[in-house]
Amino acid sequence: MSLNYELTCMDKNCVFLDMLADFVSCSPAPPLCHASLQRARSFNNPSPLAGLLFQSRGDFGEWCVDGKPWCLPESHLAIGCTHRGSSSPVPRKPVELWAVALNLEGISAFDFLWENPVRQTTLTSNPGGLTAAFEKTGIRFSDPLYTDPLLLKASLLELFAVARREFTRTPPQNLNRPAPVTRAIGWMGAHSHDPEITLDAVASAAGLSIYHFGRTFRETMGMSPMQYLRKLRVRQSCGLLRGTALRINEIAHAVGFRDPLYFSRLFREINGKSPLAFRKEAGSFTPPSAARE
């Protein structure tokens, strides 16, 4: 089987779906490892999995994917992989997330995902049809009555076709964020360790006045720029708590907090537990850097 596709073209999302469809079509039995409706927190260690996510109800909030912020709002569809790991917050309100994942281990055509993970999102225009396609795949994956791999392949291909139409209708544009907000998020990600960051500096990086930038950012992200920055720093601290032996005060300073006590209070407010309790519960986490040498 040959899957020599270029993902640099404008319709790279459809091309990636075509890759998955061709792979499934040529496989005697689809290596489907997950197909279900999730209502709890999502967490994936780095692994050779790729597929589709559909946030049919609610919103988990801000995920951490490949160590970076990522969102999947309600009624949005995503294609992507967990090659570098991903995790969502614990949902505070009822959520429903359809997820389908294929195991691509040993498939050379998808080796590029280790270095260049795919994660693209679009607002859906036909959520009912998409839900039906996910549900059919989930039933055929879990129900022992469906033992014929052709039936599972048929439902997967139908799902990819429905998803492809969604991306064709509404090409994703970085979650439809305004360019200044995208620039600001990237800048904060690169400079979040600096405790001297000000709103003026972030607005300057975005290329807008403070007033215009603050209003645009809040309308897009549902929070102020400095609230986002604080949450970003806390999220970054989670990786250090899982993957290093640094003391709590060292981690606080490393992610941009001057006051370790304020960091601990904010961490508990956002995560519902102290940094120390979080570290104890996350003791089995495998850092992405150690997952594939």
N, C-alpha and C positions, 0 to 999 in steps of 0.2 A: 504494500500500500504506500502510495506517495502523497504527501500532504505539503507540497512546497508552495506555501502561500506567503504573500507579502502583507504585513499588517501596517504598513505605512500609508496606505491609501485612505481616502476619506470614509469609506464604508468599512473600516476595520472591524466594527462590531459584527456586521453581517458576515464578514469573511471568517471571523473566529467561530461564529455559529456554524458556518459551512464546514469548517474543519472538524468540529465536534460531530456534525451530522455524518460526514464522510467516514469518520472513525467508527461511529456506531454502525453504519451501514455495512462496513467491511469486517466487523467483528462477529464471530460465530454467536457469541452471547455478550450483550453489552456489559461492561464492567461497572455497572451501577452499584454504588455503595451506600447511597442515601437518597430517599425520596419520601418526604413527609411534611406535615404541617407542624411547625414549632411554635410553642407559646412561652418558652423560657429562654434564658440567656443563651447566646451562641458563642462557642469557644472552639477554636481549631488550632492545634499545634501545626507547625510547618509540615505540609504533606502534599503529595502530587495529585491533588484533587482539583477539578474544575467543573463548572456547571452554571446553574441559574438560581437566583433568589428573587422572590416576589413578596414585597411587604404589603399584604392584602388588608391588614388592619393595624392601626396604631403606628408607633414609631419608637424604636429602641433608644433613639438619641444618637450620640456620636460614637461610632465604632472606632477601634484601633486596628488598622489593616497595614501590615508591613511597617509598623511603628509610626504610622501617620494617621491623621484624622480622616474619617470617611462617614458619610451619612446615607441612609436609605429611607427616605420619607415614605409615608403611606401612599399606596397606589403606584409605587415605583418598582421597576424591574431592573435587575442587575445581572450582567454576565461577569464571570471572574473566576479566580482561583484562590486557594489557600496555601500556595507554595511557600509563602513566608509567614504564615500564621495570621489569624484574625480573631477578634473578640468584640462582643457587644456589651454594653452595660446591662445590669439587671433591670428588666423593664419595671417601671413604677405603675404603669397602667396596662390593661389588657392589650396584647399584641398577637398577631398571627403572621407568621412568615413561612411561605412555601419554599422548600429547598430541595434541589436535585443536584447530586454530585457524582461525577465519574472518576474512577481511579485511572490516572494516566501514567502510572509508574512503568518505566521501561519503554515508553513510546517516544522515540527520539524526536519526532516532529514537534513534540510539545516541550522539549527540554528548555527552550528559551524562556519558559514561564518562571524558572528558578531565578533568572536574572532580571526579567522584565514582566512582572506579574500584570495580568489583565484585570481591570476592575472598572467597568463602565455602567452607567445608569441612565434610565429614561423614564419619564412619566408615561403611564400606560393609557391607551385610548379604549381598550376593550378588556377591562379587568375581569368581567364575567367569563369570557372565552379563555383567558389565560388561567383563571382559577380552575376551570373545567379540565384543561389540558394537564395542569399540575396534578389535580386530583386523580385523573385516569392513570397517570404514570405512577402515582403513589399506591393506588390500589393494585395495579399489576405487579408492582415491586414486592408488596407485602403479603398479598393473598396467595396461599398455596394452590388455589385452583388454577392460577395462571402460570403453568409450568413451561409453556412454549416460549422460547426466547424471541420468536418472531413477533409475538404480541407486545412484549416489552419494547422491542426495537421500534415497532409501529407507533406506540404511544410516545416514545422519546422523540422520534422524528416529527411527529405532529406538534409536540411541545416546542421543538426548535423552530418549526415553521411559523407557529403563532408568535413566538418571541421575535423572530426575524422581522415580521410585519411591524411589530411595535418599534423596533429600532429604525426601520425604513421610514415609518411615518414621522417619527420625532427623533431625529439624530441627537444624541446626548451632547450637551455642551457644558461639561463639568457641573452637573446638577443645575444647569441654568443659572449659575451664579454670575453676577456682574463681574467683569474683568477686574475692577478695583478690589473687590472682596477676595477674589482668587489670589491676587498679588499680595494682599495683606496677610492672608492665611499662610502663604508660602514664606513670606518674610518673617512672620512670627514663629513659624516652625524652625527657621534657621537661626533666630536670635533669642529664642525663649529663655535661654540660660542666663541672659543678661538682666540683672535686677534693675537696671536703670531704664528699661523700656518705658516710654511714655506714649500716651494716645497721640500726641503730635507726631512722634516718630513713625508710628504705624500708619497714620493718615498720610504722611509724606511718602511712605513707601507705596501706598495705594494710589497716590497721585490726586488726592482730593483734599478739600478743606476739612477741618476737624468736624464741623457741623454736618456737612454733606456726607462725609464718610461714616460718621457714627449712625446717622439715620439709615443710610443704605445698608450698612452691616447688620443693624438690628432687624430691619425688614427682611433681610435674606436669611440670617442665621438664628433669629429668635432670641438673641442675647446681645449685650454690648461687646465691643472689641476686647475690653479688659476682662470681662467675664470669660470670654472665650480663651484668652491668654491664661487665666488662672486654671481653667479646666484642662487646657493643653499641658501646662506644667505638671498638674496632678497626674494626668495620663502618662506623661513621660516618666514620672517617678515610679509608676507601677512596673515598668520594665526594669528599672534599677532595683526595685524591691525584689522582683522575681529572680533576676539574673546576676546580681552582685552581692557581695558581703559588706557593702558600705553601710556605715551607721546612718540612722534616720536623719540626724542633723547634716551629715555629709551629703545625703541625697537631696535634702531640702535646698542646700546651697547650690548643688550641681544643676538643679532645674530652674534656678532663678529666684528662690525665696530667701530673703534676708533673715527672716525670723522662723526658726524651726517649729516653735510652738504654734504660730499662725498656720504654717504648712500642715501640721498635724490636725488642727481644728478644721481646716478647709478640706483635707483629705477625708476625714470622718463625715463631714457634711455631704460630700459628693458621693462617696463609696459606701457609707453606712457602717464603716468600721475603721479602726485605727490603722496606721501604716504597719505597725507590728503584727496586728491580727491578720492583715492582708498578706503579709510576707509568710506567715505560718501556713495559711490556707493555700497559698500558691507555690508551696515548696516543690511540687512535682513538675513545674513548668520547664520546658526545654527551650532555651533562647534560640531564635531563628538562626543566629550566626553559628550555632553548634549543630544545627539540624542537617546541614549538607556541606560537607567539606570537599 
